[in-house]
Amino acid sequence: MTTGRLAGLKAVVTGGSSGIGRAIAETFAREGATVLLTYRVSADAAQEVVRGIQERGGKALALQADLSTRTACEALVQEAYARLGRLDVWVNNAGADVLTTEAAAWDWERKLDLLLAVDLKGTMACCYAVAPIMQAQAEGGVILNMSWDHVLFGMAGENPQLFAAVKGGVWAFSKSLARALAPKVRVNVLAPGWIETRFGATVDPKFHRAVADSIPLRRWGRPEDVAAVAVFLASPEAAYLTGQAILINGGVI
Protein backbone atom coordinates (compact mmCIF):
# COMPACT_ATOMS: atom_id res chain seq x y z
CA MET A 1 0.00 0.00 0.00
CA THR A 2 2.12 2.89 -1.30
CA THR A 3 -0.48 5.43 -2.34
CA GLY A 4 -2.86 7.62 -0.40
CA ARG A 5 -2.85 10.94 1.40
CA LEU A 6 -0.67 9.56 4.20
CA ALA A 7 1.60 7.41 2.03
CA GLY A 8 4.89 6.64 3.74
CA LEU A 9 4.02 8.26 7.06
CA LYS A 10 4.55 6.56 10.41
CA ALA A 11 1.60 7.09 12.75
CA VAL A 12 0.66 6.15 16.31
CA VAL A 13 -2.96 5.89 17.43
CA THR A 14 -3.46 5.36 21.15
CA GLY A 15 -6.53 3.40 22.16
CA GLY A 16 -6.76 1.94 18.68
CA SER A 17 -8.40 -1.41 19.42
CA SER A 18 -12.02 -0.23 19.18
CA GLY A 19 -14.39 2.61 18.41
CA ILE A 20 -12.99 5.88 17.11
CA GLY A 21 -9.39 4.78 17.59
CA ARG A 22 -9.91 1.67 15.52
CA ALA A 23 -11.52 3.67 12.73
CA ILE A 24 -8.62 6.13 12.72
CA ALA A 25 -6.03 3.35 12.65
CA GLU A 26 -7.79 1.53 9.81
CA THR A 27 -8.32 4.69 7.78
CA PHE A 28 -4.74 5.86 8.26
CA ALA A 29 -3.51 2.48 7.03
CA ARG A 30 -5.84 2.61 4.04
CA GLU A 31 -4.37 6.01 3.19
CA GLY A 32 -0.85 4.56 3.15
CA ALA A 33 0.48 5.12 6.68
CA THR A 34 2.27 2.51 8.76
CA VAL A 35 0.22 2.43 11.96
CA LEU A 36 1.18 1.51 15.50
CA LEU A 37 -1.92 1.24 17.65
CA THR A 38 -2.00 0.85 21.40
CA TYR A 39 -4.35 -0.99 23.72
CA ARG A 40 -4.58 -1.34 27.50
CA VAL A 41 -6.27 -4.72 28.05
CA SER A 42 -7.91 -5.66 24.72
CA ALA A 43 -5.02 -7.59 23.16
CA ASP A 44 -7.27 -9.81 21.04
CA ALA A 45 -9.21 -6.85 19.67
CA ALA A 46 -5.99 -4.98 18.88
CA GLN A 47 -4.54 -7.95 17.03
CA GLU A 48 -7.79 -8.28 15.08
CA VAL A 49 -7.36 -4.69 13.89
CA VAL A 50 -3.75 -5.36 12.95
CA ARG A 51 -4.65 -8.52 11.03
CA GLY A 52 -7.42 -6.76 9.17
CA ILE A 53 -5.09 -3.96 8.10
CA GLN A 54 -2.43 -6.43 6.99
CA GLU A 55 -4.92 -8.54 5.05
CA ARG A 56 -5.87 -5.42 3.10
CA GLY A 57 -2.23 -4.78 2.24
CA GLY A 58 -1.49 -2.25 4.96
CA LYS A 59 1.18 -2.11 7.64
CA ALA A 60 0.31 -2.16 11.33
CA LEU A 61 1.45 -3.36 14.72
CA ALA A 62 0.08 -3.16 18.26
CA LEU A 63 1.63 -2.37 21.63
CA GLN A 64 0.19 -2.65 25.12
CA ALA A 65 0.24 0.60 27.09
CA ASP A 66 -1.44 1.96 30.21
CA LEU A 67 -1.33 5.70 29.63
CA SER A 68 -2.27 6.77 33.15
CA THR A 69 1.32 7.55 34.18
CA ARG A 70 4.02 9.81 32.79
CA THR A 71 6.55 6.97 32.90
CA ALA A 72 4.35 4.71 30.78
CA CYS A 73 3.66 7.45 28.24
CA GLU A 74 7.35 8.26 27.86
CA ALA A 75 8.19 4.57 27.50
CA LEU A 76 5.53 4.19 24.82
CA VAL A 77 6.91 7.08 22.79
CA GLN A 78 10.43 5.66 22.92
CA GLU A 79 9.26 2.17 21.99
CA ALA A 80 7.14 3.50 19.13
CA TYR A 81 10.09 5.52 17.84
CA ALA A 82 12.32 2.46 18.01
CA ARG A 83 9.77 0.32 16.17
CA LEU A 84 8.85 2.85 13.46
CA GLY A 85 12.09 4.77 12.97
CA ARG A 86 10.32 8.11 13.06
CA LEU A 87 7.03 9.56 14.29
CA ASP A 88 5.14 11.63 11.73
CA VAL A 89 1.67 11.59 13.29
CA TRP A 90 0.63 10.99 16.88
CA VAL A 91 -3.06 10.66 17.75
CA ASN A 92 -3.90 10.87 21.47
CA ASN A 93 -7.20 9.01 21.29
CA ALA A 94 -6.99 6.77 24.38
CA GLY A 95 -9.46 7.70 27.08
CA ALA A 96 -10.82 6.28 30.30
CA ASP A 97 -14.26 4.65 30.09
CA VAL A 98 -16.36 5.70 33.09
CA LEU A 99 -19.68 5.00 31.36
CA THR A 100 -19.80 1.33 30.33
CA THR A 101 -17.29 -0.41 32.63
CA GLU A 102 -17.28 -1.07 36.38
CA ALA A 103 -16.14 2.54 36.75
CA ALA A 104 -19.73 3.61 36.05
CA ALA A 105 -20.53 2.77 39.69
CA TRP A 106 -17.66 4.79 41.15
CA ASP A 107 -18.16 8.10 42.95
CA TRP A 108 -17.35 11.30 41.10
CA GLU A 109 -13.93 11.84 42.67
CA ARG A 110 -12.63 8.42 41.68
CA LYS A 111 -13.96 8.87 38.14
CA LEU A 112 -12.33 12.29 37.92
CA ASP A 113 -8.97 10.97 39.09
CA LEU A 114 -9.04 8.34 36.33
CA LEU A 115 -10.13 10.80 33.64
CA LEU A 116 -7.45 13.27 34.67
CA ALA A 117 -4.79 10.57 34.66
CA VAL A 118 -5.61 9.04 31.28
CA ASP A 119 -7.34 11.69 29.19
CA LEU A 120 -5.53 14.81 30.35
CA LYS A 121 -2.19 13.83 31.89
CA GLY A 122 -1.75 10.97 29.43
CA THR A 123 -2.34 13.32 26.51
CA MET A 124 0.06 15.89 27.92
CA ALA A 125 2.77 13.35 28.74
CA CYS A 126 2.65 11.80 25.26
CA CYS A 127 2.77 15.26 23.67
CA TYR A 128 5.74 16.34 25.74
CA ALA A 129 7.59 13.11 24.95
CA VAL A 130 6.92 13.05 21.21
CA ALA A 131 7.43 16.78 20.54
CA PRO A 132 11.26 16.77 20.64
CA ILE A 133 11.37 13.81 18.27
CA MET A 134 9.09 15.54 15.78
CA GLN A 135 10.93 18.85 16.05
CA ALA A 136 14.21 17.11 15.21
CA GLN A 137 12.75 15.55 12.06
CA ALA A 138 13.21 17.46 8.82
CA GLU A 139 9.49 17.11 8.02
CA GLY A 140 8.33 17.90 11.56
CA GLY A 141 5.15 16.16 12.58
CA VAL A 142 1.46 16.31 13.49
CA ILE A 143 -0.21 15.80 16.87
CA LEU A 144 -3.97 15.24 17.11
CA ASN A 145 -5.65 15.35 20.51
CA MET A 146 -9.15 14.17 21.35
CA SER A 147 -11.64 16.52 23.04
CA TRP A 148 -15.46 16.78 23.02
CA ASP A 149 -17.85 19.21 21.36
CA HIS A 150 -19.92 19.71 24.53
CA VAL A 151 -16.94 21.45 26.09
CA LEU A 152 -18.38 24.47 24.28
CA PHE A 153 -22.07 23.87 24.91
CA GLY A 154 -22.32 22.23 28.32
CA MET A 155 -24.48 19.28 29.31
CA ALA A 156 -26.30 18.54 32.55
CA GLY A 157 -25.28 15.57 34.66
CA GLU A 158 -22.33 14.47 36.76
CA ASN A 159 -20.58 12.41 34.08
CA PRO A 160 -20.84 15.16 31.44
CA GLN A 161 -19.52 17.69 33.95
CA LEU A 162 -16.48 15.54 34.68
CA PHE A 163 -15.90 14.78 31.02
CA ALA A 164 -16.27 18.42 29.97
CA ALA A 165 -13.81 19.59 32.60
CA VAL A 166 -11.16 17.09 31.51
CA LYS A 167 -11.69 17.39 27.76
CA GLY A 168 -11.81 21.17 28.12
CA GLY A 169 -8.35 20.88 29.60
CA VAL A 170 -7.19 18.89 26.56
CA TRP A 171 -8.60 21.57 24.26
CA ALA A 172 -6.95 24.47 26.10
CA PHE A 173 -3.63 22.64 26.47
CA SER A 174 -3.57 21.84 22.75
CA LYS A 175 -4.05 25.44 21.69
CA SER A 176 -1.13 26.57 23.83
CA LEU A 177 1.03 23.63 22.72
CA ALA A 178 0.36 24.48 19.08
CA ARG A 179 1.92 27.90 19.63
CA ALA A 180 4.92 26.41 21.40
CA LEU A 181 5.68 23.77 18.74
CA ALA A 182 5.07 25.82 15.59
CA PRO A 183 6.24 25.87 12.89
CA LYS A 184 7.75 22.36 12.80
CA VAL A 185 4.90 20.56 14.54
CA ARG A 186 1.18 21.11 13.99
CA VAL A 187 -1.20 20.44 16.87
CA ASN A 188 -4.96 20.21 16.32
CA VAL A 189 -7.99 18.90 18.18
CA LEU A 190 -10.72 16.47 17.19
CA ALA A 191 -13.97 17.32 19.00
CA PRO A 192 -16.60 14.66 18.25
CA GLY A 193 -20.21 14.93 19.32
CA TRP A 194 -22.64 12.00 19.53
CA ILE A 195 -20.75 9.11 17.93
CA GLU A 196 -21.95 5.50 17.59
CA THR A 197 -19.42 3.86 19.90
CA ARG A 198 -20.05 1.30 22.65
CA PHE A 199 -21.96 3.86 24.72
CA GLY A 200 -24.29 4.66 21.84
CA ALA A 201 -25.14 1.00 21.43
CA THR A 202 -26.23 0.70 25.07
CA VAL A 203 -28.55 3.69 25.46
CA ASP A 204 -32.34 3.53 25.49
CA PRO A 205 -33.74 3.57 21.91
CA LYS A 206 -35.97 6.56 22.70
CA PHE A 207 -32.97 8.54 23.92
CA HIS A 208 -31.01 7.44 20.86
CA ARG A 209 -33.77 8.73 18.59
CA ALA A 210 -34.12 11.97 20.53
CA VAL A 211 -30.42 12.66 20.15
CA ALA A 212 -30.56 12.00 16.42
CA ASP A 213 -33.55 14.35 16.08
CA SER A 214 -31.60 17.11 17.85
CA ILE A 215 -28.75 16.96 15.33
CA PRO A 216 -29.15 18.99 12.12
CA LEU A 217 -27.91 16.06 10.03
CA ARG A 218 -30.45 13.83 11.82
CA ARG A 219 -28.15 10.98 12.78
CA TRP A 220 -25.43 9.98 15.21
CA GLY A 221 -21.94 10.22 13.86
CA ARG A 222 -19.91 7.15 13.00
CA PRO A 223 -16.31 6.50 14.04
CA GLU A 224 -15.43 6.74 10.35
CA ASP A 225 -16.67 10.35 10.32
CA VAL A 226 -14.06 11.22 12.93
CA ALA A 227 -11.39 9.21 11.13
CA ALA A 228 -11.97 11.14 7.91
CA VAL A 229 -11.26 14.43 9.68
CA ALA A 230 -8.18 12.91 11.35
CA VAL A 231 -6.80 11.93 7.94
CA PHE A 232 -7.34 15.45 6.62
CA LEU A 233 -5.61 17.07 9.61
CA ALA A 234 -2.70 14.63 9.38
CA SER A 235 -2.24 15.16 5.65
CA PRO A 236 -0.42 17.91 3.71
CA GLU A 237 -3.86 19.27 2.80
CA ALA A 238 -4.02 20.75 6.33
CA ALA A 239 -0.50 22.20 6.22
CA TYR A 240 -1.75 25.67 7.24
CA LEU A 241 -3.87 24.50 10.16
CA THR A 242 -2.60 24.41 13.74
CA GLY A 243 -4.16 25.22 17.08
CA GLN A 244 -7.61 24.44 15.67
CA ALA A 245 -10.44 22.30 16.99
CA ILE A 246 -12.77 20.64 14.50
CA LEU A 247 -16.32 19.91 15.69
CA ILE A 248 -17.43 16.58 14.24
CA ASN A 249 -21.03 16.65 15.38
CA GLY A 250 -23.45 16.92 12.50
CA GLY A 251 -23.98 20.66 12.90
CA VAL A 252 -24.87 20.96 16.61
CA ILE A 253 -24.18 24.50 17.86
ROPATI-146275 format. One record per residue (C-alpha): chain; residue number from 1; residue in one letter; x, y, z. Coordinates in steps of 0.02 Angstrom, whole numbers, plus 50000, padded with zeros to 5 digits. Layout:
# residues N
<'A',NUM,'a',<X,Y,Z>> ...
# end
This chain:
# residues 253
<'A',1,'m',<50000,50000,50000>> <'A',2,'t',<50106,50145,49935>> <'A',3,'t',<49976,50271,49883>> <'A',4,'g',<49857,50381,49980>> <'A',5,'r',<49857,50547,50070>> <'A',6,'l',<49967,50478,50210>> <'A',7,'a',<50080,50371,50102>> <'A',8,'g',<50245,50332,50187>> <'A',9,'l',<50201,50413,50353>> <'A',10,'k',<50228,50328,50521>> <'A',11,'a',<50080,50354,50638>> <'A',12,'v',<50033,50307,50816>> <'A',13,'v',<49852,50295,50871>> <'A',14,'t',<49827,50268,51058>> <'A',15,'g',<49673,50170,51108>> <'A',16,'g',<49662,50097,50934>> <'A',17,'s',<49580,49930,50971>> <'A',18,'s',<49399,49988,50959>> <'A',19,'g',<49280,50130,50921>> <'A',20,'i',<49351,50294,50855>> <'A',21,'g',<49531,50239,50880>> <'A',22,'r',<49505,50083,50776>> <'A',23,'a',<49424,50183,50636>> <'A',24,'i',<49569,50307,50636>> <'A',25,'a',<49699,50168,50632>> <'A',26,'e',<49611,50076,50490>> <'A',27,'t',<49584,50235,50389>> <'A',28,'f',<49763,50293,50413>> <'A',29,'a',<49825,50124,50351>> <'A',30,'r',<49708,50131,50202>> <'A',31,'e',<49782,50301,50160>> <'A',32,'g',<49957,50228,50157>> <'A',33,'a',<50024,50256,50334>> <'A',34,'t',<50113,50126,50438>> <'A',35,'v',<50011,50121,50598>> <'A',36,'l',<50059,50075,50775>> <'A',37,'l',<49904,50062,50882>> <'A',38,'t',<49900,50042,51070>> <'A',39,'y',<49782,49951,51186>> <'A',40,'r',<49771,49933,51375>> <'A',41,'v',<49686,49764,51402>> <'A',42,'s',<49605,49717,51236>> <'A',43,'a',<49749,49621,51158>> <'A',44,'d',<49637,49510,51052>> <'A',45,'a',<49539,49658,50983>> <'A',46,'a',<49700,49751,50944>> <'A',47,'q',<49773,49603,50852>> <'A',48,'e',<49611,49586,50754>> <'A',49,'v',<49632,49766,50695>> <'A',50,'v',<49813,49732,50647>> <'A',51,'r',<49768,49574,50551>> <'A',52,'g',<49629,49662,50458>> <'A',53,'i',<49746,49802,50405>> <'A',54,'q',<49878,49678,50349>> <'A',55,'e',<49754,49573,50253>> <'A',56,'r',<49706,49729,50155>> <'A',57,'g',<49888,49761,50112>> <'A',58,'g',<49925,49887,50248>> <'A',59,'k',<50059,49895,50382>> <'A',60,'a',<50016,49892,50566>> <'A',61,'l',<50073,49832,50736>> <'A',62,'a',<50004,49842,50913>> <'A',63,'l',<50082,49882,51082>> <'A',64,'q',<50010,49868,51256>> <'A',65,'a',<50012,50030,51354>> <'A',66,'d',<49928,50098,51510>> <'A',67,'l',<49934,50285,51481>> <'A',68,'s',<49887,50339,51657>> <'A',69,'t',<50066,50377,51709>> <'A',70,'r',<50201,50491,51640>> <'A',71,'t',<50328,50348,51645>> <'A',72,'a',<50218,50235,51539>> <'A',73,'c',<50183,50373,51412>> <'A',74,'e',<50367,50413,51393>> <'A',75,'a',<50410,50228,51375>> <'A',76,'l',<50276,50210,51241>> <'A',77,'v',<50346,50354,51140>> <'A',78,'q',<50522,50283,51146>> <'A',79,'e',<50463,50108,51100>> <'A',80,'a',<50357,50175,50957>> <'A',81,'y',<50504,50276,50892>> <'A',82,'a',<50616,50123,50901>> <'A',83,'r',<50488,50016,50808>> <'A',84,'l',<50442,50143,50673>> <'A',85,'g',<50605,50239,50648>> <'A',86,'r',<50516,50406,50653>> <'A',87,'l',<50351,50478,50714>> <'A',88,'d',<50257,50582,50586>> <'A',89,'v',<50083,50580,50664>> <'A',90,'w',<50032,50549,50844>> <'A',91,'v',<49847,50533,50888>> <'A',92,'n',<49805,50543,51074>> <'A',93,'n',<49640,50451,51064>> <'A',94,'a',<49650,50339,51219>> <'A',95,'g',<49527,50385,51354>> <'A',96,'a',<49459,50314,51515>> <'A',97,'d',<49287,50232,51505>> <'A',98,'v',<49182,50285,51654>> <'A',99,'l',<49016,50250,51568>> <'A',100,'t',<49010,50067,51517>> <'A',101,'t',<49136,49979,51632>> <'A',102,'e',<49136,49946,51819>> <'A',103,'a',<49193,50127,51838>> <'A',104,'a',<49014,50181,51802>> <'A',105,'a',<48974,50139,51985>> <'A',106,'w',<49117,50239,52057>> <'A',107,'d',<49092,50405,52147>> <'A',108,'w',<49133,50565,52055>> <'A',109,'e',<49303,50592,52133>> <'A',110,'r',<49368,50421,52084>> <'A',111,'k',<49302,50444,51907>> <'A',112,'l',<49383,50614,51896>> <'A',113,'d',<49551,50549,51954>> <'A',114,'l',<49548,50417,51817>> <'A',115,'l',<49494,50540,51682>> <'A',116,'l',<49627,50664,51734>> <'A',117,'a',<49761,50529,51733>> <'A',118,'v',<49720,50452,51564>> <'A',119,'d',<49633,50584,51459>> <'A',120,'l',<49724,50740,51517>> <'A',121,'k',<49891,50691,51595>> <'A',122,'g',<49912,50549,51472>> <'A',123,'t',<49883,50666,51326>> <'A',124,'m',<50003,50795,51396>> <'A',125,'a',<50138,50667,51437>> <'A',126,'c',<50133,50590,51263>> <'A',127,'c',<50139,50763,51183>> <'A',128,'y',<50287,50817,51287>> <'A',129,'a',<50379,50655,51248>> <'A',130,'v',<50346,50653,51060>> <'A',131,'a',<50371,50839,51027>> <'A',132,'p',<50563,50838,51032>> <'A',133,'i',<50568,50691,50913>> <'A',134,'m',<50455,50777,50789>> <'A',135,'q',<50546,50942,50803>> <'A',136,'a',<50710,50855,50761>> <'A',137,'q',<50637,50778,50603>> <'A',138,'a',<50661,50873,50441>> <'A',139,'e',<50475,50856,50401>> <'A',140,'g',<50417,50895,50578>> <'A',141,'g',<50257,50808,50629>> <'A',142,'v',<50073,50816,50675>> <'A',143,'i',<49990,50790,50844>> <'A',144,'l',<49801,50762,50855>> <'A',145,'n',<49718,50768,51026>> <'A',146,'m',<49542,50709,51068>> <'A',147,'s',<49418,50826,51152>> <'A',148,'w',<49227,50839,51151>> <'A',149,'d',<49108,50961,51068>> <'A',150,'h',<49004,50986,51227>> <'A',151,'v',<49153,51073,51305>> <'A',152,'l',<49081,51224,51214>> <'A',153,'f',<48896,51193,51245>> <'A',154,'g',<48884,51112,51416>> <'A',155,'m',<48776,50964,51466>> <'A',156,'a',<48685,50927,51627>> <'A',157,'g',<48736,50779,51733>> <'A',158,'e',<48883,50723,51838>> <'A',159,'n',<48971,50621,51704>> <'A',160,'p',<48958,50758,51572>> <'A',161,'q',<49024,50884,51698>> <'A',162,'l',<49176,50777,51734>> <'A',163,'f',<49205,50739,51551>> <'A',164,'a',<49187,50921,51498>> <'A',165,'a',<49310,50980,51630>> <'A',166,'v',<49442,50855,51575>> <'A',167,'k',<49415,50869,51388>> <'A',168,'g',<49410,51058,51406>> <'A',169,'g',<49583,51044,51480>> <'A',170,'v',<49641,50945,51328>> <'A',171,'w',<49570,51079,51213>> <'A',172,'a',<49652,51224,51305>> <'A',173,'f',<49819,51132,51323>> <'A',174,'s',<49821,51092,51138>> <'A',175,'k',<49797,51272,51084>> <'A',176,'s',<49944,51328,51192>> <'A',177,'l',<50051,51182,51136>> <'A',178,'a',<50018,51224,50954>> <'A',179,'r',<50096,51395,50981>> <'A',180,'a',<50246,51320,51070>> <'A',181,'l',<50284,51189,50937>> <'A',182,'a',<50253,51291,50779>> <'A',183,'p',<50312,51294,50644>> <'A',184,'k',<50388,51118,50640>> <'A',185,'v',<50245,51028,50727>> <'A',186,'r',<50059,51055,50699>> <'A',187,'v',<49940,51022,50844>> <'A',188,'n',<49752,51010,50816>> <'A',189,'v',<49600,50945,50909>> <'A',190,'l',<49464,50823,50860>> <'A',191,'a',<49301,50866,50950>> <'A',192,'p',<49170,50733,50913>> <'A',193,'g',<48990,50746,50966>> <'A',194,'w',<48868,50600,50977>> <'A',195,'i',<48962,50455,50896>> <'A',196,'e',<48902,50275,50880>> <'A',197,'t',<49029,50193,50995>> <'A',198,'r',<48998,50065,51133>> <'A',199,'f',<48902,50193,51236>> <'A',200,'g',<48786,50233,51092>> <'A',201,'a',<48743,50050,51072>> <'A',202,'t',<48689,50035,51254>> <'A',203,'v',<48572,50185,51273>> <'A',204,'d',<48383,50177,51274>> <'A',205,'p',<48313,50178,51096>> <'A',206,'k',<48201,50328,51135>> <'A',207,'f',<48352,50427,51196>> <'A',208,'h',<48449,50372,51043>> <'A',209,'r',<48312,50437,50929>> <'A',210,'a',<48294,50599,51026>> <'A',211,'v',<48479,50633,51008>> <'A',212,'a',<48472,50600,50821>> <'A',213,'d',<48323,50718,50804>> <'A',214,'s',<48420,50856,50893>> <'A',215,'i',<48563,50848,50766>> <'A',216,'p',<48542,50950,50606>> <'A',217,'l',<48605,50803,50501>> <'A',218,'r',<48477,50691,50591>> <'A',219,'r',<48593,50549,50639>> <'A',220,'w',<48728,50499,50761>> <'A',221,'g',<48903,50511,50693>> <'A',222,'r',<49005,50358,50650>> <'A',223,'p',<49185,50325,50702>> <'A',224,'e',<49228,50337,50517>> <'A',225,'d',<49166,50517,50516>> <'A',226,'v',<49297,50561,50646>> <'A',227,'a',<49430,50461,50557>> <'A',228,'a',<49401,50557,50395>> <'A',229,'v',<49437,50722,50484>> <'A',230,'a',<49591,50646,50567>> <'A',231,'v',<49660,50597,50397>> <'A',232,'f',<49633,50772,50331>> <'A',233,'l',<49719,50853,50480>> <'A',234,'a',<49865,50732,50469>> <'A',235,'s',<49888,50758,50283>> <'A',236,'p',<49979,50895,50185>> <'A',237,'e',<49807,50963,50140>> <'A',238,'a',<49799,51037,50316>> <'A',239,'a',<49975,51110,50311>> <'A',240,'y',<49912,51283,50362>> <'A',241,'l',<49807,51225,50508>> <'A',242,'t',<49870,51220,50687>> <'A',243,'g',<49792,51261,50854>> <'A',244,'q',<49619,51222,50783>> <'A',245,'a',<49478,51115,50850>> <'A',246,'i',<49361,51032,50725>> <'A',247,'l',<49184,50996,50784>> <'A',248,'i',<49128,50829,50712>> <'A',249,'n',<48949,50832,50769>> <'A',250,'g',<48827,50846,50625>> <'A',251,'g',<48801,51033,50645>> <'A',252,'v',<48757,51048,50830>> <'A',253,'i',<48791,51225,50893>> 
# end
